């Protein structure tokens, strides 16, 4: 398994991969072997990860430097039959390049994040072969719901007291 990103979520994937007896390697733009050693994985180059992994799982934050970080080049390096998993952010991946690879049968994918969400009814993803698509449910946790409800009650109490919190500024 190749992990693209070894932050909090990437690190959480290591014991899961090991439970399935997978060897784990990782790459990210700033990953050092010392950081990889902390969780017992091999730091490799981007080319090595995409070329060797049977499963590539993305765990990066979306930003200017990570948008499109997986493009036609990286997808083209993947082994025949390899699987790309993206549960991070849709724009990390060049969707057109991924769709082309899926339609050719070169690779498979598991995706729950897309460039446009919610997924439009006419999206080509709805008919993409070699894929498992699910809605993005990363926020559906007990802790998240406890925070949502706690913040909502706090918002109402503060508003009623004339001291609103978490106020969005109107655009100028």
C-alpha positions as CSV (number, residue, x, y, z in Angstrom):
1,X,0.0,0.0,0.0
2,X,1.2,3.4,-0.9
3,X,0.1,6.4,1.3
4,X,0.2,9.8,-0.3
5,X,0.4,11.9,2.8
6,X,1.4,10.7,6.2
7,X,-0.3,13.2,8.5
8,X,-3.0,12.3,11.1
9,X,-5.2,10.3,8.7
10,X,-2.3,8.8,6.7
11,X,-0.8,7.5,9.9
12,X,-4.1,6.1,11.0
13,X,-4.1,4.0,7.9
14,X,-0.9,2.2,8.8
15,X,-2.3,-0.2,11.4
16,X,-5.3,-0.9,9.1
17,X,-3.1,-1.8,6.2
18,X,-1.0,-4.0,8.5
19,X,-4.1,-5.8,9.7
20,X,-4.4,-6.9,6.1
21,X,-0.7,-7.9,6.0
22,X,0.1,-5.1,3.6
23,X,3.6,-3.6,3.4
24,X,3.3,0.2,3.6
25,X,5.3,2.9,1.9
26,X,4.6,6.6,1.9
27,X,5.3,9.8,0.0
28,X,4.4,13.4,0.4
29,X,6.1,16.6,-0.7
30,X,7.8,17.1,2.7
31,X,8.0,13.6,4.1
32,X,11.3,12.6,5.7
33,X,12.4,9.0,6.5
34,X,12.6,10.1,10.2
35,X,8.9,10.9,10.1
36,X,8.1,7.7,8.3
37,X,10.2,5.7,10.8
38,X,7.9,7.1,13.6
39,X,5.1,4.8,12.2
40,X,7.4,2.2,10.7
41,X,6.9,2.8,7.0
42,X,9.3,3.3,4.2
43,X,9.5,6.8,2.7
44,X,9.8,6.6,-1.1
45,X,9.8,8.9,-4.1
46,X,6.5,9.8,-5.7
47,X,7.5,7.7,-8.8
48,X,8.4,4.7,-6.7
49,X,5.1,4.8,-4.8
50,X,3.0,5.1,-7.9
51,X,5.0,2.5,-9.7
52,X,5.1,-0.2,-7.0
53,X,1.9,0.1,-4.9
54,X,-1.0,-2.2,-5.5
55,X,-3.2,0.3,-3.6
56,X,-2.5,4.1,-3.6
57,X,-4.5,5.9,-0.9
58,X,-4.6,9.8,-0.7
59,X,-4.3,11.6,2.6
60,X,-3.4,15.2,1.8
61,X,-4.9,18.6,2.5
62,X,-6.1,20.4,-0.5
63,X,-4.1,23.6,-1.3
64,X,-2.3,25.4,-4.0
65,X,0.6,22.9,-4.0
66,X,-1.5,19.8,-3.8
67,X,-4.3,20.6,-6.3
68,X,-3.9,18.1,-9.2
69,X,-1.0,16.4,-7.4
70,X,-2.2,13.1,-9.0
71,X,-2.4,13.6,-12.7
72,X,-2.0,11.6,-15.9
73,X,1.7,11.1,-15.3
74,X,1.2,9.5,-11.8
75,X,-1.9,7.5,-12.9
76,X,0.1,6.3,-15.9
77,X,2.9,5.0,-13.6
78,X,0.4,2.8,-11.7
79,X,0.6,-0.9,-12.1
80,X,-2.0,-2.6,-14.3
81,X,-5.0,-3.4,-12.0
82,X,-3.8,-1.2,-9.1
83,X,-6.4,0.7,-7.1
84,X,-6.5,4.5,-6.4
85,X,-8.4,5.4,-3.2
86,X,-9.4,9.1,-2.7
87,X,-11.2,9.9,0.4
88,X,-9.4,13.3,1.0
89,X,-10.4,15.9,-1.6
90,X,-11.6,15.5,-5.2
91,X,-9.3,18.2,-6.7
92,X,-6.2,16.4,-5.6
93,X,-6.7,14.2,-8.7
94,X,-7.0,15.1,-12.3
95,X,-10.5,13.7,-12.8
96,X,-10.3,13.5,-16.6
97,X,-7.0,11.5,-16.4
98,X,-8.5,9.2,-13.9
99,X,-11.7,8.6,-15.9
100,X,-9.6,7.8,-18.9
101,X,-7.6,5.2,-17.0
102,X,-10.7,3.7,-15.5
103,X,-12.4,3.5,-18.9
104,X,-9.4,1.7,-20.4
105,X,-9.4,-0.8,-17.6
106,X,-5.8,-0.1,-16.5
107,X,-6.7,0.7,-12.9
108,X,-9.6,0.7,-10.4
109,X,-10.7,3.4,-8.0
110,X,-12.6,3.9,-4.7
111,X,-13.8,7.5,-4.4
112,X,-15.9,9.5,-2.1
113,X,-14.8,13.0,-3.0
114,X,-15.3,14.8,-6.2
115,X,-14.4,18.1,-7.9
116,X,-18.1,19.0,-7.8
117,X,-20.2,17.9,-4.8
118,X,-22.9,16.8,-4.5
119,X,-22.3,14.7,-7.6
120,X,-24.5,16.0,-10.4
121,X,-27.0,13.6,-11.9
122,X,-25.2,13.8,-15.3
123,X,-21.7,13.3,-13.9
124,X,-19.6,10.8,-15.8
125,X,-18.6,9.4,-12.5
126,X,-22.1,7.8,-12.2
127,X,-21.2,5.5,-15.1
128,X,-17.5,5.1,-14.6
129,X,-16.3,1.5,-14.8
130,X,-14.0,-0.1,-12.3
131,X,-15.0,2.1,-9.5
132,X,-16.7,2.1,-6.1
133,X,-18.3,5.4,-5.4
134,X,-19.7,6.4,-2.0
135,X,-20.8,9.7,-0.5
136,X,-18.2,11.6,1.6
137,X,-19.0,10.7,5.1
138,X,-15.9,11.6,6.9
139,X,-17.7,14.1,9.1
140,X,-20.3,11.6,10.3
141,X,-18.8,10.8,13.7
142,X,-20.1,11.0,17.2
143,X,-17.5,13.7,18.0
144,X,-18.5,15.8,15.0
145,X,-22.2,15.6,15.9
146,X,-21.5,16.5,19.6
147,X,-19.5,19.6,18.3
148,X,-22.3,20.6,15.9
149,X,-25.0,20.4,18.6
150,X,-22.8,22.0,21.3
151,X,-21.9,24.9,18.9
152,X,-25.5,25.4,17.9
153,X,-26.7,25.7,21.5
154,X,-23.8,28.1,22.2
155,X,-24.8,30.1,19.1
156,X,-28.4,30.4,20.2
157,X,-27.6,31.4,23.8
158,X,-25.0,34.0,22.7
159,X,-27.4,35.5,20.1
160,X,-30.2,35.7,22.7
161,X,-27.8,37.5,25.1
162,X,-27.0,40.0,22.3
163,X,-23.4,38.7,21.9
164,X,-23.4,36.5,18.8
165,X,-20.5,34.2,18.2
166,X,-19.2,32.7,14.9
167,X,-20.6,35.6,12.9
168,X,-19.8,35.6,9.2
169,X,-18.7,39.0,7.9
170,X,-20.7,40.2,4.9
171,X,-18.6,40.6,1.7
172,X,-17.5,44.2,1.0
